[in-house]
Amino acid sequence: MMMDTWKRAQNLQVATLEEGALVGRLDDFQFDLETLRIYGWRLKSAGVFGRSGGVRASEMNLIGRDLAFVRTEAAVEWTSGKPAAVGGRAWASSYRGTTAITRRGRSLGTVQDYVIDRAGQKVTGLILHGGALLPLDGRVNTGPAAVIVESEDLAVQLPEDEGEERTDWWNRLREAVGGKDEKTASKLAGTGPIQVEEEPTVGVVVGASEDPTSEG
């Protein structure tokens, strides 16, 4: 079974459902450090001098095996500016390398990858250097300078061999989320039903002050 991770999704071609057009490739995403909600995605168009653009997470429909889908071409806003920094949020590319430590000060490694849901709406786990998974279930605090973990037991080592039997892998994943039910484990792995949450009432990704692709 394959989790939906940022490493796997990065550089996926993005197609529109309405026009059936290819509009670029996934390049980065911005997420809320407290709620883990993804606000928006940064895209890059084709070509050596390709443009950069942004799309709200609410316009993302599915991050599939070979393509990611947005609702319409008009949802992508192109700009030549740099990604904007917004308080309380982080870009996936910038947050990589952040150290995860326990409350007792023991280092568990640095953030290398992210587990995301298939709708591209939320970060559900962190993958640390060396292949350990940290499920983001409330016992992990993603701060701006460090990831604080209640206990080192929360980090579960993922199998190196992708051909490992599902049963063993699945049991490891369920243990990682505290022995919770199949629905919870499915949501973390990105294999359960897609449930798109409502948009936040405060703040948007593309706008006058919160554009994921430009400072202005």
FENLINMO-V263844 format. One record per run of one state. SS is the DSSP state (a for helix, b for strand, c for the rest). FROM is the first residue (numbers start at 0). TO is the last residue. If there is no record, write none. Layout:
ss: <SS:SS>
from: <FROM:FROM>
to: <TO:TO>
This chain:
ss: <c:b:a:c:b:c:b:c:b:c:b:a:b:c:b:c:a:c:b:c:b:a:c:b:c:b:c:b:c:b:c:b:c:b:c:a:b:c:a:c:a:c>
from: <0:4:5:9:12:16:21:32:36:44:51:56:59:63:66:70:72:75:76:79:88:91:95:98:102:106:116:121:128:131:135:139:142:146:149:151:154:157:165:176:181:189>
to: <3:4:8:11:15:20:31:35:43:50:55:58:62:65:69:71:74:75:78:87:90:94:97:101:105:115:120:127:130:134:138:141:145:148:150:153:156:164:175:180:188:215>
